[in-house]
Amino acid sequence: MVMSKLTENGGCRAANMVGFSFHLLMSRWFMVFASLMIMSMAGATYLFSLYSSEIKSSLGYDQTTLNLLSFFKDLGGNVGMISGFINEVTPPWVVLFMGAIMNFFGYFMIWLAVIGHIAKPPVWQMCFYICIGASSQTFANTGALVTCVKNFPESRGIVLGLLKGFVGLSGAIITQLYHAFYGNDVKSLVLLIGWLPSVVSCFFLQTVRVMKVDTQANELRIFYKLLFISLGLAGFIMVVIVVQNKVSFTRLEYAGSAAVVLILLFAPLILVFKEEFNLWKCKQQILHSPPQVKVVTETLSSVQLAPQNQPQLEISELKPISCFSNVFKPPARGEDHTILQAIFSLDFLILFTTTTFGVGGTLTAIDNLGQIGKALGYPSTSITTFVSLLSIWNYLGRVVSGFVSEIFLSKYKFPRPLMLTLVLLLSCTGHLLIAFGVPNSLYIASIIMGFCFGAQWPLIFAIVSELFGLKYYSTLYNLSGGASPFGAYILNVRVAGHLYDKMALRQMRAKGLTRGAGGDLTCIGVECYKMAFLVITGATLISCIVSLVLAIRTREF
C-alpha cells in the first residue's frame, strides 16, 4: 500500500514536471526570451568593419569596391519588403527559417572566397552574397519582432525598444564569442556569423508564433526587469572592452569573459521560469477547484432585439475607388494615410531626405571604421574595441531615444522631429573627430556614432507612425528604412571610397610605386578620410536643417 502511494505520488510529480515543461516551452514569456535570443544574434551587419580588411586584402579590392560591398550589405539589411510580404501569408517560422538559410548561404560563400576554397568571385557575385546574408537580418526582425509586438500589443513601444536594443548589442556579443571560439582569426569571424545566428533561429522556430493576447497586470514590470538585465549585460561588456584594451587577453581569458556574457544573456530565462511557474500554478488550482455555478435569470424585456429597419447601402458606396484618385488629398496628420498619400506628402519627402543624409552619414562611418582605424595607425585590437563600443552605444541609443522621447513628448510637449535634429547635430561631432584625426579620439567617435545611429531609428519610425497612422505602417516602416542605404551609396561609395582611393594612389606615386594588378590600395594618415568626412559633416548639417523644417511644420500637431 505504501509503495503504491509512493509510486502514485512520484507519477504525479513526473506528470506535473512534464506538464509544466510543455507549458513553459509554449508560453508567451518563453516566446519573448526566444525573440531576445534571435535578436541578440541578428546584428552581423554591424561587424563589417572587423572583417572588411580581410576581404580587401584576400580578394585584392580597392576601397571603392569594398564600399560597394558595404552598400549592398546596407541594402540587404535595411530593405525588408519581401520578408514583410511573406510574413503576411505564412506563419513566423517560415520567415525565420528562410532567414536562417539566407544567412548561412551568404556568409558561408563569402568565407569560402576569403580563405581561397573557391575561385575569386566576380564583384557582382560578392555583392549578391553579402546582400543575401544581410537580408537575413530583416527576416529575423520580421519573424521575431513583429510576432512579439502582436502578442503584446499593450506594450508595443517597450517591446520594440527592447528587441531593437538587443539587435544593436548583438555586435558586441558576437565579438566576445568570436574571440572565445577562434581567438584573433578574422577569417573565422565570417564563418561564425554564418552559422551561429542560423542555428539560434532554427532552434526557436516552433517557439516564436502568434498567440492569443492575454494581458497581465504585471506585464510592464516584467519588461522593465528584462530591460535592467540587458543593461547589466551591456555594462559588463563595456567593462570587459576597457580591460581588453589595456591588457592583452589570452584565449582562456576570452573564454571566461564569453562565459559571463552567455550567463547574462540567459539570465532572462530565470525570470521567465518564475513568471510562467506562477501562471501555471494558478491554472492548476483553477482546474482542480470545484466549479462555481451561478444561475442568471433574464426577462425577455432585457434582451435587446435587433432593429428591423436597417439602412440600405447606396449603390455609389459599393463602387470601387481608385487608389490614385485621392493621392494628393491626404487626411489630417495622425490619421491613416494610404501608402501613396504618405509617399507623395511633403512630410514624408522631408523625413526621407533627413534619413538619406543623416543615417547615411553614420552608416558610412560605421562601415569604414576598420579602415579608418588602420589609416590612423590604431592597432588591430583597438579596431575590435571600436566595433564593440559602437555596438553597445547603438543599443543604448535605441533604448534611450525610445523611452526619453516618449517622456519628453508626454510631459514637456517636446517633439520627436526636434529631438532627431539634436541627434543629427551630435553626430556631426563624431564626423569632425574622424575628419581631423585627433589622437585617441576614435574611441569617442565610436561611442558618438553608435549612440546616434541607434537613437535615429526609434525616432524616425515613431515619427512615421505618428504622422501617417498605423494602417499601412509595416510598408511605410520599410520604405523609410530604405532611405539609409541610398544615402550610404552616395556618401560611402561615391564620396568616401573614391576620395580614399585617390589619396592612396597619390601616396603610391609619391613613393615611386605603381598600382599592383590586384588593385589592393592602402592609404595611411589623416588625409585619407579628412575631405570625405568634411563632406559628410556638411551633408549631415543639411539633414539637421531639413529635420528642423519638419519640426516647425508639425509643431502644432
Salt bridges, closest charged atoms under 4 A:
GLU54 OE2 - LYS187 NZ 3.93
ASP62 OD2 - ARG515 NH2 3.01
ASP74 OD1 - LYS73 NZ 2.59
GLU219 OE1 - ARG28 NH2 3.45
GLU276 OE1 - HIS23 NE2 2.95
ASP347 OD2 - ARG333 NE 2.62
ASP347 OD1 - ARG553 NE 2.93
ASP367 OD1 - LYS73 NZ 2.93
GLU406 OE1 - ARG416 NH2 2.42
GLU466 OE2 - ARG416 NH1 1.99
